[in-house]
């Protein structure tokens, strides 16, 4: 996987609600901030935080990949800013929420397991 492939792999795993695959995209001791503001450190905590997201507002959500900004920051390191459109999010009563924008910002590093995020944040964008 290349840094350009990371956002597609992330969107696919997110849309499948595959917490193990999402956590595998992260380095063993990575940090993640979820769209609802949960902070998770390390793969087990990242899996748990994402499982909580998928039990809530994102239980039927899908990500559609938008614009990617990739900035190499040295040999084997890159910063990505990936825009997504979120569809299928639901409120507490199960009613569909309007489509919204989400941004993934991640610091990636080439590791023995391939390109992985050392730190990532998912942020909802205002209209």
LUMNUMAR-535313 format. One line per 5 residues: number of its first residue (from 1); their letters; for each residue x, y, z of N, C-alpha, C. Coordinates in Angstrom, 2 decimals, decimal comma. Layout:
# residues N
NUM	A	X Y Z X Y Z X Y Z | ...
***
This chain:
# residues 127
1	XXXXX	0,85 -1,18 0,00 0,00 0,00 0,00 0,89 1,24 0,00 | 0,47 2,23 -0,75 1,15 3,52 -0,79 0,34 4,53 0,04 | 0,91 5,69 0,32 0,13 6,70 1,03 -1,16 7,08 0,28 | -1,11 7,04 -1,05 -2,30 7,36 -1,85 -3,39 6,31 -1,67 | -3,01 5,07 -1,36 -3,97 3,98 -1,18 -4,63 4,00 0,20
6	XXXXX	-3,98 4,62 1,17 -4,45 4,60 2,56 -5,89 5,11 2,69 | -6,23 6,28 2,11 -7,60 6,79 2,30 -8,68 5,86 1,74 | -8,38 5,19 0,62 -9,36 4,26 0,04 -9,54 3,05 0,95 | -8,43 2,53 1,47 -8,50 1,39 2,40 -9,27 1,78 3,66 | -9,03 3,01 4,14 -9,73 3,49 5,33 -11,23 3,58 5,07
11	XXXXX	-11,62 4,16 3,93 -13,04 4,31 3,59 -13,71 2,95 3,44 | -13,03 2,01 2,81 -13,61 0,68 2,62 -13,85 -0,02 3,95 | -12,85 0,04 4,83 -12,99 -0,61 6,15 -14,04 0,10 7,00 | -14,07 1,43 6,93 -15,06 2,20 7,69 -16,47 1,84 7,21 | -16,67 1,82 5,90 -18,00 1,53 5,36 -18,44 0,11 5,67
16	XXXXX	-17,48 -0,80 5,81 -17,79 -2,19 6,19 -17,88 -2,35 7,71 | -17,60 -1,27 8,45 -17,57 -1,29 9,91 -16,62 -2,36 10,42 | -15,49 -2,49 9,74 -14,47 -3,49 10,05 -13,42 -2,87 10,96 | -13,68 -2,92 12,26 -12,79 -2,26 13,22 -11,39 -2,88 13,23 | -11,28 -4,19 13,00 -9,96 -4,83 12,97 -9,13 -4,31 11,80
21	XXXXX	-9,76 -4,18 10,63 -9,03 -3,66 9,46 -8,65 -2,19 9,66 | -9,55 -1,41 10,25 -9,23 -0,01 10,53 -8,05 0,08 11,50 | -8,08 -0,71 12,56 -6,99 -0,68 13,53 -5,68 -1,15 12,91 | -5,74 -2,08 11,96 -4,53 -2,58 11,30 -3,89 -1,50 10,42 | -4,67 -0,49 10,02 -4,10 0,63 9,27 -3,29 1,56 10,16
26	XXXXX	-3,44 1,37 11,46 -2,76 2,21 12,44 -1,54 1,47 13,00 | -0,49 2,20 13,27 0,70 1,63 13,91 0,30 1,17 15,32 | 0,99 0,19 15,85 0,63 -0,46 17,12 0,30 0,52 18,23 | 1,06 1,61 18,36 0,85 2,58 19,44 0,27 3,90 18,96 | -0,44 3,86 17,85 -0,99 5,07 17,23 -2,06 5,73 18,12
31	XXXXX	-2,32 6,99 17,81 -3,38 7,76 18,46 -4,46 8,02 17,42 | -5,72 8,00 17,86 -6,85 8,31 16,98 -7,85 9,15 17,75 | -8,34 10,19 17,09 -9,47 10,96 17,61 -10,62 10,71 16,65 | -11,73 10,20 17,18 -12,89 9,84 16,36 -13,73 11,08 16,05 | -14,69 10,97 15,12 -15,53 12,12 14,79 -16,32 12,69 15,97
36	XXXXX	-16,63 11,84 16,96 -17,39 12,34 18,12 -16,47 12,76 19,26 | -15,17 12,78 19,00 -14,22 13,30 19,98 -13,61 12,28 20,94 | -13,85 10,99 20,71 -13,19 9,99 21,55 -11,70 9,95 21,21 | -10,87 9,82 22,23 -9,43 9,69 22,04 -9,04 8,26 22,36 | -8,27 7,64 21,46 -7,84 6,26 21,65 -6,35 6,16 21,36
41	XXXXX	-5,66 5,42 22,21 -4,22 5,23 22,06 -3,93 3,74 22,00 | -3,37 3,27 20,90 -3,05 1,86 20,72 -4,19 1,13 20,02 | -3,83 0,07 19,31 -4,82 -0,65 18,51 -6,03 -1,16 19,28 | -5,87 -1,79 20,44 -7,07 -2,26 21,15 -8,04 -1,12 21,49 | -7,51 0,01 21,93 -8,36 1,15 22,27 -8,98 1,76 21,01
46	XXXXX	-8,24 1,75 19,91 -8,76 2,26 18,64 -9,93 1,39 18,18 | -9,76 0,08 18,25 -10,86 -0,83 17,87 -12,09 -0,58 18,73 | -11,89 -0,42 20,03 -13,03 -0,19 20,94 -13,71 1,14 20,64 | -12,93 2,18 20,40 -13,51 3,50 20,10 -14,30 3,46 18,79 | -13,77 2,79 17,79 -14,49 2,70 16,51 -15,74 1,83 16,64
51	XXXXX	-15,67 0,78 17,44 -16,86 -0,05 17,68 -17,96 0,79 18,32 | -17,59 1,68 19,23 -18,57 2,56 19,86 -19,17 3,52 18,82 | -18,35 4,03 17,90 -18,86 4,90 16,83 -19,88 4,14 15,98 | -19,57 2,88 15,66 -20,45 2,09 14,80 -21,70 1,61 15,54 | -21,69 1,68 16,84 -22,90 1,36 17,61 -23,80 2,59 17,75
56	XXXXX	-23,27 3,75 17,37 -24,02 4,99 17,51 -24,39 5,59 16,18 | -24,06 6,86 16,02 -24,47 7,64 14,85 -23,97 7,05 13,52 | -22,86 6,34 13,54 -22,27 5,81 12,31 -22,63 4,35 12,05 | -23,69 3,85 12,69 -24,04 2,43 12,58 -24,39 1,99 11,17 | -24,82 2,88 10,30 -25,11 2,52 8,91 -24,40 3,47 7,94
61	XXXXX	-23,39 4,19 8,43 -22,72 5,21 7,62 -21,74 4,60 6,62 | -21,56 5,32 5,54 -20,61 4,98 4,49 -19,79 6,22 4,18 | -18,54 6,01 3,77 -17,69 7,12 3,36 -17,50 7,09 1,85 | -17,63 8,24 1,22 -17,35 8,40 -0,19 -16,14 9,31 -0,30 | -15,08 8,80 -0,94 -13,81 9,51 -1,01 -13,93 10,75 -1,88
66	XXXXX	-13,37 11,84 -1,36 -13,29 13,10 -2,09 -11,85 13,49 -2,34 | -11,56 14,75 -2,16 -10,24 15,30 -2,46 -9,19 14,84 -1,44 | -8,03 14,46 -1,97 -6,88 14,06 -1,15 -5,79 15,09 -1,30 | -5,20 15,46 -0,19 -3,98 16,28 -0,21 -2,91 15,46 0,47 | -1,86 15,15 -0,26 -0,75 14,34 0,23 0,50 15,20 0,26
71	XXXXX	1,14 15,23 1,43 2,37 16,01 1,58 3,47 15,11 2,13 | 4,45 14,73 1,30 5,59 13,99 1,83 6,33 14,89 2,83 | 6,74 14,31 3,96 7,44 15,11 4,98 8,81 14,53 5,29 | 9,30 13,69 4,40 10,61 13,09 4,55 10,57 11,67 4,03 | 11,74 11,02 4,01 11,76 9,64 3,52 10,89 8,75 4,42
76	XXXXX	9,94 8,10 3,83 9,11 7,17 4,60 8,08 7,83 5,49 | 7,74 9,09 5,23 6,74 9,77 6,06 5,90 10,70 5,19 | 4,63 10,80 5,52 3,73 11,67 4,75 2,59 12,12 5,64 | 2,04 13,26 5,29 0,84 13,79 5,94 -0,26 13,77 4,90 | -1,41 13,18 5,25 -2,54 13,19 4,34 -3,70 13,94 4,96
81	XXXXX	-4,43 14,62 4,10 -5,70 15,24 4,46 -6,69 14,76 3,42 | -7,60 13,90 3,85 -8,57 13,28 2,94 -9,97 13,73 3,29 | -10,67 14,30 2,32 -12,07 14,67 2,51 -12,96 13,50 2,12 | -14,01 13,28 2,89 -15,01 12,27 2,60 -16,39 12,92 2,70 | -17,35 12,30 2,02 -18,75 12,61 2,24 -19,31 11,44 3,03
86	XXXXX	-20,00 11,73 4,13 -20,61 10,69 4,96 -22,07 10,58 4,57 | -22,49 9,37 4,23 -23,90 9,10 3,96 -24,36 8,02 4,93 | -25,64 7,99 5,21 -26,22 6,93 6,03 -26,06 7,08 7,53 | -25,54 8,21 8,00 -25,47 8,42 9,45 -26,90 8,58 9,98 | -27,11 8,16 11,22 -28,45 8,21 11,82 -28,39 8,83 13,21
91	XXXXX	-29,48 9,49 13,58 -29,57 10,02 14,95 -29,99 8,92 15,91 | -30,18 9,27 17,18 -30,50 8,27 18,21 -31,79 7,51 17,93 | -32,75 8,16 17,26 -34,03 7,49 16,97 -34,00 6,69 15,67 | -32,86 6,68 14,98 -32,73 5,91 13,76 -33,09 6,67 12,49 | -33,40 7,95 12,60 -33,71 8,75 11,42 -32,41 9,13 10,70
96	XXXXX	-32,45 9,10 9,37 -31,27 9,45 8,58 -30,90 10,91 8,78 | -29,61 11,15 8,90 -29,08 12,51 8,98 -28,67 12,94 7,57 | -28,64 14,24 7,31 -28,20 14,72 6,00 -26,73 14,34 5,75 | -26,40 14,24 4,48 -24,99 14,01 4,13 -24,15 15,10 4,76 | -22,94 14,75 5,14 -22,05 15,73 5,73 -20,62 15,43 5,29
101	XXXXX	-19,73 16,36 5,58 -18,33 16,21 5,22 -17,51 15,80 6,43 | -16,55 14,94 6,18 -15,64 14,44 7,22 -14,23 14,54 6,64 | -13,28 14,93 7,46 -11,89 15,01 7,03 -11,05 14,08 7,89 | -10,24 13,28 7,23 -9,25 12,44 7,91 -7,90 13,12 7,73 | -7,25 13,45 8,83 -5,90 13,97 8,81 -5,03 12,92 9,50
106	XXXXX	-3,99 12,47 8,81 -3,16 11,41 9,39 -1,69 11,61 9,03 | -0,85 11,29 9,98 0,58 11,23 9,75 0,92 9,77 9,50 | 1,43 9,49 8,29 1,73 8,12 7,89 3,24 7,88 7,90 | 3,61 6,64 8,17 5,00 6,24 8,12 5,11 4,88 7,45 | 6,18 4,70 6,72 6,48 3,40 6,13 7,02 2,51 7,25
111	XXXXX	6,29 1,46 7,57 6,67 0,54 8,64 6,93 -0,83 8,02 | 7,48 -1,77 8,78 7,66 -3,13 8,25 6,33 -3,76 7,78 | 5,21 -3,28 8,31 3,89 -3,78 7,91 3,28 -2,97 6,76 | 4,02 -2,04 6,21 3,52 -1,16 5,15 3,24 0,23 5,70 | 2,58 1,06 4,92 2,26 2,42 5,36 1,15 2,36 6,39
116	XXXXX	1,42 2,95 7,56 0,44 2,97 8,65 0,39 4,37 9,25 | -0,74 4,67 9,88 -0,89 5,96 10,56 -0,27 5,91 11,94 | 0,52 6,92 12,25 1,06 7,08 13,60 0,08 7,84 14,47 | -0,65 8,74 13,83 -1,69 9,52 14,51 -2,71 9,92 13,46 | -3,98 9,93 13,85 -5,04 10,30 12,92 -6,17 10,97 13,67
121	XXXXX	-6,85 11,86 12,96 -8,02 12,55 13,52 -9,09 12,63 12,45 | -10,31 12,30 12,84 -11,48 12,44 11,97 -12,29 13,62 12,47 | -12,51 14,58 11,60 -13,23 15,80 11,99 -14,41 16,04 11,08 | -15,55 16,34 11,69 -16,72 16,73 10,92 -16,54 18,17 10,50 | -16,92 18,50 9,26 -16,82 19,87 8,77 -18,18 20,55 8,87
126	XX	-18,14 21,81 9,20 -19,36 22,61 9,23 -19,81 22,86 7,80 | -21,10 23,08 7,62 -21,63 23,33 6,27 -21,03 24,53 5,63
***
